């Protein structure tokens, strides 16, 4: 096992890699005001952004699912890494050499499993690329690319490589780099042979498949020789780092343009992605040996910010298989807020063929949105029926009306219902419109699921369960409409975000001055971390220490939330901080005064002169202090 990473090196990694740069590799961020950024949370599905990043604090927090933490935590959660693996990945990006407190520098065989598998794929990708560029055997692969309009520069840009036809060329290469047979089998780069591991890919053109962060996690391999009895395309099997339903080929190259243009082009193959990018359509991506599905949508939604002006264009071959793929894509259409379109070349060519035949401009023109996906789906449905007969028109309406009922925009839904009546040749347009509206209403009653009515034993709200809500954080409930809780929350935000404005006064506040138990726990964590005054010298390390001082994950999540949440004042200065400090202190003083008044009344009839005198004296002191706070404000603290 690897030793513990030196604490100074962990801090150096946190300081060296900005959290907004890391998070931006996975989702689009926009300004949330106050120096914070927001985006769609990568940890749960949501329609409006509740995920916030504070670059100045080095923290993120989702106000929807309560996930939060620093840069290292984000990488751990989003890529399912251990703490050490996340630090190692970020250190590699920043060029920081890590020290380990047991065993000195960390040798390669000690690294975490995921890091090892990623390194094996990177080395394999470089080796395959070298084979394509320089080996005589790879001429077949170079000819294949050239015939499709791709030169050596294109191959280098996309990292295309070649796997030799021998049994174990890559296995022997990676063994020489220190990888074990177990690691090679686990990675999917090798498979079990009669005498041990052999290369999984042999005699094929190789496309490295990268995750959204740019790491090679698998390969797509194209058959080149007739003697190869395998499938035309062979992909890496599911491994600890590769799930084909959760990756999109080209996403590492396209993500910035997708976010910038609020547009994505979904094509069907690796060469189609290459053709589109070389033609200037740099938002093109493709699935890897599987249909476009829900996990792919999640990736795109985070990049598109899922706003109504975003567009997703699907390109499919004009044959039956392509039409089927388009209809399958439409089934998931409602998971997008973006408008979805379909682009099919008139002669059925894919983007790669179109670029060869007609040039780059033809590819650019192809992917300009023309036909909404729902309209294409309707025409495909209607074409299957004999519209010359009443029975044919009725059957077509039964299948097509639910499609129209699923259109998100109610105005567009009405307009398309009118168009559907025209497509079917039904003269009574209002009949079709009412039919669609009825289906849409039933779908809403069923929580968004399509279909017609079902027999119910009670009203809809009893029959159908409400959509699941994100789990609330454990711990005592907070009431932010309570002005006391709201003020305590504001003071803690100031102590975490602007400690220089509340120090040193804040550090004299007791936990009993915070009436909400979660806030008292956060106050204690600040105290255990060295106080707010420590934050004036090293703000980021201060927040790390406060989070580490939290007694459990609930309090830790509250610290992160308060450190990221906007302060409720446009101008945050010493005057505002003083007002909040005074409000919290005066309320604490007022509570103590009420207690003392009760004590004085009780002791006045109980025959304890000494106790009564002490209580009266403390009461007088507090009354004078409260009056001073009212007159002098923060100067009296």
N, C-alpha and C positions, 0 to 999 in steps of 0.2 A: 504494500500500500504506500502511496505517496505521503510525504510528511505534510505537516500543516504549513500553509502558505504564510510567509512572513507578513505581519500586520502592516508594516510600513509599505510593503508592495501592494497589498490590497487597497490601501488608501491611495497610493500612486495611480492605480488602475481607475479607481472611482474619479479621481481628479482629472485624469488624462482623457477620458472618453466621455464627451458630453451626452447626457441622457437623451436630448432631443435628436441628436444624430443617430443614436442607436434605435430609438423608437421609430424614427422616420423610415428606417429600412423595412418596416412591417406595416405601417399605415400612414395615411396622409394626415398631417397636423396643420391646424389653422389657429390664428390668434384667438385666445379666449379672454383677452384683456388682462391688465395688470402684469404683463410679462409672461403669463402662462399660455400654454397651447392646448388645443383640444382635438379629439378625433374619436372615431368609432372604436369601442373597446375590443381588443383582440381576444378577450377572455370570456365574453358572453355576447349573445346576439342583441343588438339594439338598433333602433331606427334613428335616434338623434344622439349626437355625441355627448357622453357623460364622462369620458376618459380624459383626464387632464394631466399635463406634464409641466413641471416647474423647472426650467433649465437652471435658474439661479440656485435652487435648492438641491438639484440633482435627484428629484423625486417624481413619482407618478402616483396617481390615485384615480380609481374609477368610482364615481358617486352612484353608479348603478349596482355593481356587484361587490364593491368594497375591496377589490384587489388593489394593492399598493406596495410601494417600496422604492428602492433606488435602482440604479442602472444594472447592478448585478442581479438583483431580484427579478427585474424585468426579463433579462436574458434567461435566467433559470426557469421562469414560468412559461415564457413563450416557446422556448425550444426544449423544455423538459430536461434541463441539465442539473447536475449537482452544483453546489456552491463552487467547488474547485474547478469544475469544467467551465462554468461561466466566467470565472476570473481568468482562467487560462485563455479562453477565446478572446476576451476583451484585451488581455495583455498582449496577445499576438497582434491584434489590430493596432495597438498603440506602440508596438515595438519595445515593450517592457520585458526584461528578463526576470522571471520570478525566482525568489529564494524560498527554500523549504527548510523548516526548523529541524526536521529529522531527515538525515540522509543527504544534505546539501542540495544541489540543483536536481531538478526532477528529470530522471531519464525517461526516454520515450515510452518504455514498456510499462511505466507506472501510471500513465495518464488514464483518465476516465474512458469508459468504453466508447461513448459517442465521439469524443475527441479523436480517439484512435481510428474509428471507422471513417470519420471525415477526412483524416490525414491520408488514409489508404486510398480513398476515392480521388483526392487531389493528386496524389502521386500517379495513380492509374490514368487519370485524365491527361496529365502532362506526358506520360509515357505513350499513350495512344496517339496523341498529337504528334509526337516525334516520329512515330512509325509512319503516319500518313505523310509527313513532310519529307522523310528521307529514305524509307525502305523501298527497294525495287518491287517487292511483293504488293505494296500498297498502290501500285499504278492503277489497278482495277478500281480502287476507291476514288482516286484522283480523276479518272475518266468519268466515273459516275457523277461526280460533282460538276465537272466541266460541262457535261451534256445537259445539265440542269441550270447552267448559267452561273456557277459558283467557282471563283478562282481561289488561289491559295490564300489571298488576303481575307476572303470571306470565311474560309475554313478556320483561319487563325482567330478571326473576330468571334466566331461562335464556338471555338474550341473543339471543332470536329476532329476525330482521330480514326485510327484503324487498328483492329485487333488481328494479329497474325493467325494463320491457320493451324499452327502447332498446338499441342495439347496443354502445355503448361508454361508458356513464355512469361505471362504476367505473374503467375504464381511464383516462379523462380525469382523474378525481379523484386517482388514485394517481400519474399523471404529474405532476400539480401538486404532489405531495408529494416529488418528486425520484426516483421509481422509474423505472428504464429499462424498455423494452419486453422486453428479455431477462429481467429479473427478474420481470415480470408473467407471462410465458409459463412460466418455470421454477416459479413459485409455484402454477400451476394455476388462478389467479384469472382468467386470460385464455387465449384460444386464438387460433390464427392465422386471420385472415380474408383476404378478397381484397385488402384495402388496408392490412393490418397487424393488430395485435392487437384482438380484440373481447372483450366480457365473456363468460365461460363460462356464468354463471348469469344468466338474464333472465326476468323475470316469475314469480319463484318465492319461496316462503316459505323463509327461510334459518335453519338451525340451526348455530351455530358448534360445531365439534368441538375440544375441548381435550385436550391430553395430561395425564398424571397430575400434572404440575407446574403446570397451569392455563394454559399458553400455547395460543392458538388456532393450530391447525396445518392445519385444513381446514374444509369445510362440507358439510352435507347439505341438499339443495334439493328442496322438494316442489312438484310441478306444480300450478298453479292454474287454468290456462285450457285450454279444449278446443282452441284453435288451436296449442297447444304440442305439437309432434310428438315430443318427447323422452320418455324413460321417466318413470314416476310419481315416482321418487326418483332424483336425480342427485347423485353424490358427487364430491368432489375426487379427481382421479386420483392415483396414487402420485407423490410428489415427494420431494425431499431431506428434507422435514420431516414428511411424512405417508405412512404405510403403513397401509392400512385393516385389515390383519390384526393390527396392533399397537396399535390404539386402541380405547377403549371410551367411548361417549358417556355423559356424566354422571359419569365416574370422578373428575373434579376436585371435584365436589360431594359425592360419596358416599364417598370414600376414608376419611375420618376415622370415619364411622359404621360402615363395613365393618370397619375395624380394631377399633373399640370393641365392636361387637356380635358379632364373629366370624361375620358372616352377610352374604351378597350375594344380591341378587335380579336375575336376568338376564331382561330382557324383550326384545321384538322390535323396538320402534320408538321414535323420538324422543318422540312424544306419549305413549307408554306410560311412558317415564321421567318425563316431566312430571307425568302423572296420579299415579304412585306417590309422587313426592316431595311433591306438594301434598296427598296423602292421608295423609302421615306415614310412608310407606315410603321413608326417605331413603337406603337402601342399594341402590336400583335403578340399573342400568346397562344399556346395550344395545350390540350390535355395530353397525358402520357399513357396511351394504351387503355383508356377508359372513357366512358361518357362524361360530358360536362355535368357536374352535380352540385349538391349543396355545399360541400367543403370548398369547392372552387369558387362558388358565389361568395362565401365568407371572405376569401382572400381579396376578391375584386371590390367588394363593398367597402372594405377598410381603406382601399386606395382611392375609390371614387367619392368617399364621404357620403355615398348613397343619397345625393341630392337629386331633385327632380329634373335638373338640366343635364345630368350625366347620361351618357349613351353607351350601350353595349351592342356591338354589331357582330353577328354570327355569320361566318361564311361556310357554306356546305356545298358539296358536290350536287349537281342537279339530278343525280340518279336517285333511285328509290331509297338506297341506304342514306343518302344525304338528306332526303326529305324526312325520313324517319328520325334522323338525328335532330333535325330542326324541331320537329314536333315534341321530341323528348326534352329539348331545351326549353320549349314553351311551358312545359309542365312546371318548371321552376321559376318561370317569369315573375310570379308574384313575390318572390323573395327579394327582388330588386326594387328600389325606389327609382332606379334609373330606367329610362326608356330603352326597350330592346328592339333591335331591327335584324333583318336577315338580308344578306347579299349573296346572290347566286348569279354567276356569269351566264349570259344568254346561251352560250354553247356548252355550259356545264364544266368548264375548265376550273381547276383549282388555282390559287394565286401563283404557285410556282410555274404551272403550265402557261398561265396568262402572261406572266412576265417574260417568259421565253418567246411566246408568240407575238406579243404586241407591245412589250416594253413596260418600263416603270410607271408611266402615266396611266396605263390601263389598270394596274393594280391599285393605284391611288384612287382612281375613279370608281373602281368596283366597291370599295368599302365606304363610299359616301352613303349615308343612310337613305334608303328609298322606301323599303317595305317594312312596316311594323311587323314584329314577329307574330302578333295576334292575328293580323290580317292574312299573313301567309298560312297560319294554322287554319283559319276559317276557310280559305279557298281550297286547301287540301281536303278538308272535311266535306265540303259541299260537292267537290268533284267526284266523290265516291257514290253519289246518289243520282237516281233518275228523276230530274226535276220536272219532267213532263207529266208526271202523275201526282195526284194529291197525296198518295201514300209515301212517295219518294220525298216530296217537299216536307211532309210532317216528320219523317224519320231524320232528315237532314237538320230540321229545326231542333229536334230533341237532342242531337249531338252537338250542334253548334251554339245553341243558346247558353249553355253553362260556360262555354269559353268566353263569350261576350260578358257574361255576368261577373267574370273574374277581373275585368279591366278595372284598375284602381281608380281612375278619374271618373266621377259620376257623369260629367258632361260628355266626355269621350265615350263612355259606355252607352249613353243614349244615342249619340251620333252613329256609332258602329251598329247598334241595334237596327237603326233605320237602314243602314247599308246592307245588313244581313237580310232584311226583308226584300230589298232589291235583288240581291244575289239569288235568293230562293224563288223569286217571282211571286211572292205573297203580296197581294194588293192591299190587304188590311195591315198597314204599317203599325198601327197602334196595338194590334194583337201581339205582334212580335216584341214591341217595346215593353208591353206589360208583362209578357212572359219572361223576358230578361230581368226586369225589375223584381219580379216575384222570386226568381232563382237567387238573385243577389241578396234579397232580404233573408231568405232561408239560410244562405251561406253565412250571413252576419250572425243570425241566431245560433248557428252551430259553431260559432267561434272562428269563422273564416273558412271552414271546410266546405267544399262544393257539394252539389247534389240536391235532391229534392227533400220534401218533408218526411219525417218519420213519425210513427204513432208515439205520442207522449202520454205519460201518466200524470203529468203535472205541467206547470208553466215552464217556458224555456229556461228560466234561471235556475230551476230545480233539476231539469234534465241534463243540462250541459255544465261542465266544470269551467270555472274561470281560468284564463291563462295563468300559468305558473309565474309567480313573481320571484325576483331574486331574493335569496335568503337574506334576512336582516341580520346585522351583526348581533352577536350575543351580548348580554350585559344590560344594565338598567336602561329603561327608556328615557329618551331626552325629549323635552318639549320646547322647541325653538320659538314657539309663540310666547313662552314664558320669558319676560324681559330679563329676569335674573339669569336664566340659562343662556340666553342670547348674549348677554354682556360677558359672562364668564367665558363663553366660547370665543368671543372677540379678543379678550385679553390673552387667551392661550395662543390664538393665531398670531398676535403681535409678538408674544414671547418666542415663538418658533420661527417666524418669518422676519421680524424686525427687532431682534433682541436689543440692539443698540438704543432703541427708543424707550424701552421699559426698564433697562438696567440702570443702577443696581436695585431700584425699588422693588421690582418683581420678586427678586430672590428673598425678600423679607416676608413675602406672603405665605401663610400657612395653608396646608391642604384643606383645613376646615373652613377657609374662606371661599371654597368652591362647593356649592350645594349639590351639584350633580356628581354622583360617584365616578362616572367615567372621566369627568374633567379633573376631579381630585386625583385620580390615578395618573393622568397625564402630568399634572403639577408635580407629583411625586417623582415621576420619571425624569422631569427636567432637573429636579433637585439632585437625584441620584447621578445624573450625567455631569454634574458640576455647576449647575445653575445657568440662568440665561446669560450671565455676564461672560461665560465661556464662549458663547456664540458670537460675541462682538469681535473676537480675534480670529475665529475659524468657523464661519457659518456652516459649511458643508459637513465638516467633521463633527460639529456640535449636533446636527440633526442625526447623524449616524449614531452618536453616543446616546442620544435620547431614545431612539428606536431600540437600541440594544438594551437600554435600561428598563424598557417596558416589561412588565411581569408576564404578559402573555400576548398572543396574536391579536386579541381583541383590542387591547390598549395600543399595541403597535400600529394596528390599522387606523385607530383614532388619531395617533400622532401624525401619521402620513396624511390623513385627510385634512387635519388642521393646518399642516405645513403647506398644502397645495391650494386649499380653498381661498377664494378671493376675500380680502379684508373689505368690510362694508363701508368704505369711505373712499371717495375718489382721490383726495389728497391725504396721504398717510404721513403725518409729521409728529413732532414731539407734543404739540398741543392736543392732537387727537388721542395719542397714546396716554397722555396725562388724564384726559377726561375719562377714558376707560378704566385706568388704574383707580381713579377716585371713585367711580361708580361701584366697582366691585368692593373696595375697601369700606365705603359708607354703608353698603348693604350689610356687610359683615358686622360693622359697628352697631348698626340699627338692630340686628338680630341679638347681639350681646346686650344691648340696652334693654330690650324687651325681657330677656331672661333675668337681668338684674332687677328690673322693676318688679317682676314676680317674686324674686328672692326677698327683696326689701319688704314687700307686703306680707310675705309669709313669716319672716323673722320678726317683724314688728309686733306680732302677736305671740311669738314663741319663746320670749324670754332669753334671747341670746344676744346681749348687748355688743359683745366683741364682733361677732359675725355680722350683725346688723351694721356696725360702724364700717367694717371693711367693705361690705357690699355698697354702702352709701358713698364711700370714698371712690371706689372703682367706677360707680355710676357717674359721679361728678366729673371724673377725669375723662371718661368716654364722651360725655355730653359736650365738654369743652373741645375735645378732639374732633367730634363730628361738626361742631360749629366752625372750627378752623378749616376743616376740609371744605365746607360749604362756601366759605369766604375766600380762602387762599388757593383752593384747588390742589394741584399736584405739589405745590411748594410746601404743603403741610404734611406730606407723607413722611 
